[in-house]
Amino acid sequence: MSSTSKPTSSENIVAQKFDRCLADLIVKSGVGFSAGVIASVILFRRRGWPVALGTGFGAGMAYADCDRSFNPARIPGTRIIPYSEAKKEGSS
């Protein structure tokens, strides 16, 4: 095998991010569903709304993580440097 790594295409990078987001959605929605079922049985006399609320919270958390994965500019504290400004700093 050669020691140089093969460049990955942008299509593969997007596919990997999408797969990670889908797996995250399944896991977090499942955890929220489970927490909702437990809360419904123990605290709320078998009502349906804690299950829906827990599932929605899990899906919302997965959506937020996926949004940050595809758009890193939305991460708090991130600063986007314009190309012209970066070029000036690099040539100094």
C-alpha positions in Angstrom: 0.0 0.0 0.0 1.1 3.5 -0.7 1.7 6.0 2.1 -0.2 8.8 0.4 -3.8 9.0 1.2 -6.4 9.2 -1.6 -8.3 12.5 -1.6 -12.0 12.1 -0.7 -14.6 13.7 -2.9 -17.0 16.3 -1.6 -19.8 13.9 -2.4 -18.4 11.3 0.0 -17.9 13.9 2.7 -21.5 15.0 2.4 -22.7 11.4 2.4 -20.7 10.7 5.6 -22.1 13.8 7.3 -25.7 12.8 6.3 -25.1 9.2 7.5 -23.9 10.5 10.9 -26.9 12.9 11.1 -29.3 10.1 10.4 -27.7 7.8 13.0 -27.8 10.7 15.5 -31.5 11.3 14.8 -32.3 7.6 15.4 -30.4 7.4 18.6 -31.5 10.7 20.1 -35.1 10.2 19.1 -35.0 6.7 20.6 -33.6 8.0 23.9 -36.2 10.8 24.0 -38.9 8.2 23.3 -37.7 5.9 26.0 -37.5 8.8 28.5 -41.0 9.9 27.5 -42.4 6.3 28.0 -40.7 6.1 31.4 -42.0 9.5 32.5 -45.5 8.7 31.2 -45.7 5.4 33.1 -44.2 6.6 36.3 -45.3 10.3 36.6 -48.2 11.1 34.3 -50.6 8.1 34.5 -49.9 6.8 31.0 -50.6 9.9 29.0 -49.3 10.3 25.5 -47.8 13.8 25.6 -44.6 12.9 27.5 -43.7 10.4 24.8 -44.3 13.0 22.0 -42.4 15.6 23.9 -39.4 13.4 24.6 -39.2 12.3 21.0 -39.5 15.9 19.8 -36.7 17.0 22.1 -34.5 14.2 20.8 -35.2 15.0 17.2 -34.6 18.7 17.8 -31.3 18.0 19.4 -30.3 15.8 16.4 -31.4 18.5 14.0 -29.3 21.2 15.8 -26.2 18.9 15.8 -26.7 18.2 12.1 -27.2 21.9 11.3 -23.9 22.6 13.0 -22.2 19.8 11.1 -23.3 21.1 7.7 -22.9 24.8 8.6 -20.0 25.4 10.9 -20.6 29.2 10.8 -23.5 28.7 13.2 -21.3 27.4 16.0 -21.1 30.1 18.7 -17.8 31.9 18.8 -16.9 31.0 15.2 -15.6 33.9 13.1 -15.5 33.7 9.3 -12.5 35.6 7.9 -13.0 37.0 4.4 -10.5 35.8 1.7 -9.1 39.3 1.2 -8.4 39.7 4.9 -6.8 36.3 5.2 -4.7 37.0 2.1 -3.4 40.3 3.7 -2.4 38.5 6.9 -0.7 35.7 5.0 1.5 37.9 2.9 2.7 40.0 5.9 
